[in-house]
Amino acid sequence: MHLIPMEDGISIRLTQGELNALLFLESLPRHRSVGIKINYF
């Protein structure tokens, strides 16, 4: 499990597969315009 801190102070738990899928979505240009911001540290 990965604990991902979001910008609003909420943390979400993701499995490796979910994290990989999210990173893939983040890499898509059309997805960036949605405004999803994740701190990866």
BALUM-169342 format. One record per residue: x, y, z of N, C-alpha, C in turn; residue in three letters. Coordinates in steps of 0.1 Angstrom, whole numbers, plus 2048, in hexadecimal, padded with zeros to 3 digits. Each point is the difference from the previous one (the first is absolute). Example, Ala and Ser with C-alpha at 12.3 -4.5 7.8 and 13.67 -1.06 7.14 Angstrom:
2
  n.c1  n.c2  n.c3  ca.c1  ca.c2  ca.c3  c.c1  c.c2  c.c3  type
   884   7C7   84E    7F7    80C    800   809   80C   800   ALA
   7FC   80B   7F9    809    80B    800   7F8   80B   808   SER
***
This chain:
41
  n.c1  n.c2  n.c3  ca.c1  ca.c2  ca.c3  c.c1  c.c2  c.c3  type
   808   7F4   800    7F8    80C    800   809   80D   800   MET
   7FB   809   7F9    807    80D    800   7F7   80B   806   HIS
   805   808   808    7F8    80B    806   803   80C   7F9   LEU
   7F7   806   7F8    802    80C    7F8   7FA   80C   806   ILE
   808   80A   804    7FB    80C    806   7FB   809   7F5   PRO
   7F3   804   801    7FA    809    7F6   802   80F   805   MET
   7FF   809   7F7    803    80E    803   7F6   806   80A   GLU
   7F4   7FA   802    7F7    806    80A   802   7FA   80E   ASP
   80B   7F8   801    802    7FA    80D   7FB   7F2   802   GLY
   7F8   7FB   7F7    7FA    7F3    801   80A   7F6   7F9   ILE
   802   7F5   807    809    7F5    7FA   7F7   7F5   7FB   SER
   804   7FA   7F5    7F9    7F5    7FA   809   7F4   7FF   ILE
   7FB   7F4   802    808    7F4    800   7FE   7F9   7F2   ARG
   80B   7FD   7FA    7FF    7FA    7F3   809   7F3   7FF   LEU
   7FB   7F6   7F9    808    7F5    7FD   80A   803   7F5   THR
   80A   7F8   7FE    80A    803    7F6   7F9   801   7F2   GLN
   7F7   7F7   7FD    7F8    801    7F4   7F9   80D   7FE   GLY
   7F9   804   80A    7F8    80C    800   80A   80C   7FE   GLU
   80B   800   807    80A    80B    7FF   805   800   7F1   LEU
   803   7F5   7FB    805    7FF    7F2   7F6   806   7F6   ASN
   7F3   7FD   802    7F5    804    7F8   7FF   810   801   ALA
   801   805   80C    7FF    80E    803   80C   807   7FA   LEU
   80C   7FB   801    80B    806    7F9   7FF   800   7F1   LEU
   7FA   7F6   7FB    7FD    7FF    7F1   7F6   80B   7FC   PHE
   7F5   802   808    7F6    80A    7FD   806   80E   801   LEU
   809   802   80A    807    80D    802   808   803   7F4   GLU
   806   7F6   7F9    809    803    7F5   7F8   803   7F3   SER
   7F3   7FE   800    7F8    804    7F4   7FE   80F   800   LEU
   803   807   7F5    7FE    80E    7FF   7F1   805   802   PRO
   7F7   7F8   7FC    7F2    804    801   7FB   7FF   80F   ARG
   807   7F8   808    7FD    7FE    80E   805   80B   809   HIS
   80B   807   7FC    805    80A    808   7F7   80C   801   ARG
   7F8   802   7F6    7F7    80C    800   7F5   7FE   80A   SER
   7FE   7F4   805    7F6    7FE    80A   804   806   80D   VAL
   80D   801   802    804    807    80C   804   7F7   80C   GLY
   803   7F4   7FD    803    7F6    80B   80F   803   803   ILE
   802   803   80D    80E    803    804   803   7F7   80C   LYS
   80B   7F8   7FF    804    7F7    80A   80E   802   804   ILE
   803   801   80D    80E    801    805   806   7F2   801   ASN
   80B   7FD   7F8    805    7F3    800   80B   7FE   80B   TYR
   800   808   80A    80A    7FF    80A   7FB   803   80E   PHE
***
